[in-house]
Amino acid sequence: MLSAQPAVRPIRPLRRSLHPLHALLMAFPVALFPSALLSDVTYVKTAQIQWTNFSAWLITGALLFGGFALLWSAIVTWAAREPMERRHNGVVTVLLALAWIAGLFNAFQHSHDGWASVGTMGVVLSVLSTILALAAGWVGHSQGRVLAVEAGR
C-alpha cells in the first residue's frame, strides 16, 4: 500500500551535534564566566572583598576547562571534512578563543590588590567574556538542526 506522505530527505547533509565530552567542557565557561560577572556586580554593590576571590576562582575554572574545550574545538575544526562543518566549527573555535583571551585578561585584572581588582575594567572584561562564552555555547549547540528538506519519491 502506498503511503500518503512523500518521503522527506535533507537537501544538505545534517551536521552532527557536539560530542558529549566537548559539550560538557563547553558547559564550564558558559556557566562560570556569567557567575564571575554576577560576583563582580555583587562586589561593586557591597564592597566585600570575598566576592573578588569568588570571581577570581570562577574565572580560573572557566579558563581551565575553557582551554580544554578550545583545544577540542580546534581539533574538530581542523579535522572537519565538509566546508560547511569546518566553517561552523571555526566560528565556535574563534568565539571560544576570544572568550578565553578576554577571560585571561580578566584574570590578570582580578589578580590586582583587593580594592583595585574589579572596578570598571574588571566588570567590562567579565561582561565581554560572558557574552563571548554564551555566544560560543549557543553556536556550538545549534548545529544539530536540519537546514532544509525536500519531498522526494
N, C-alpha and C positions, 0 to 999 in steps of 0.2 A: 504494500500500500504506500502511496506517495505521501510525503509529509507536506502539510500546508505551508510551512515556513521554509524559505530558502536557506541554504547553508550560508553561514557567515564566515568569512576568512579575513584576517588582517591584511591591509594593504602594505603596511610597513611591519617589519619584524618587531615583536614585542621586546622591550628592553627588560632585562632582568632586574629584580629588586636587589637591594643591598644584601650582601652576605650577612647572616645573623651576627657574626663577631664584629664586622665593620659597623653595623647598626648599633651594637652595644657600645663600641668605642666612641662613636659619634654622640651617643647619649650623654656622655660626661661633659664635654664642652657646652652642649646645648643646655644642660641643667646647671652647671657650675658657674659659667660666666654671668647668666642672669642673677644667680644667687649672690655673686660678688657685687653686682650692681645694687641689689637690694640692701646688702650690708653697708655699702658705701653711702647710700642715701640715708640709711639709719644713722650712720656715724655723723653725717652732716647735720642731721636733725637733733641728735642727742649729745654729740661731742664726747662719747665714751670710747676710750682708746681700744677697748677689746674688739669693737666692730672692725677696726682696721686689721687686727690679727685674723679675724674670721675671713675678711676679704682676701688677705694675702694667702691663706691656706686654700681657699676656694679657687683662686686664680692659679695657684701652683698645681692643684689637682686637675684643673681644666687644661693646663699646659702639658702635663704629663700624659694624660690619656688622649688629649687632642693631638699630640705629637705622633702617637701610635696610629690614630685614625688618619692623620695626614699621610703618614708613610704608606698605610694600606691603600688609601685613595690614589696616591701617586703610582703605586704598582698596578692597580686596577686600570688606571688611565693609560699607562704605558702598554699594558697587555691587551687592551681592547682591540677587537678586530674591525668592528664597523665604525665608520667616521661619526655617525650619529651618537653612538655609545661613547666613543672617545671624547666627543665634544661635551656631552652631558657630564661625564666623569671629570673632565677637565675643569668645568665650572665649579663642581664640588671641591676639587682639589685647590683651585685658586681661592675660593671663599674660605676654606679651612686654613690655607696658608696665611691669608690676610688676618683672619681671626687670631691665629697663633701669634703672628707678629705683633698685632695690637695688644694681645694678652701679655706678651713678653715685655713690651714697653710699660704696660700697666703693672706688671710685677716689679719692674725697676722703680716705678713711681711709688709703689706701696712699700718699698724697702727703705724709704727715707725715714727720718725721725718721726715718731708717732703723730705729732701735731701737724706735720707738713706732708704726711704720706698720701692723704686723699685729695683734698682741695678740688679746685675746678678741673685740673688736668687729670686727676685720678678718676673723677666721675665721667669725664668725656671719654677717656680710654675705656672705661667699663661699658659705657653705652655703645661705643664703636665695636668692641669685641663681642658684646651681646648680640648686636644686630647682625654682625657677620656670622657668628656661630648659629644663630637661628635661621639665617638665610641658607647656610650650608646644610643644616638639617632638613629644612623644607625642600630644597632642591634634591638632596640625596634621597629622600623618602618619596619623592614624587615620580620616580622613574618606572614604577610598575604598571603604568596605565597603557591601555590600547589607544593609539593615536588616531587611527581611522580604520573603518571597516567597510567592506563592500559585500553585497549579496552575490552569491555565485550558485551555479547549478552542479 
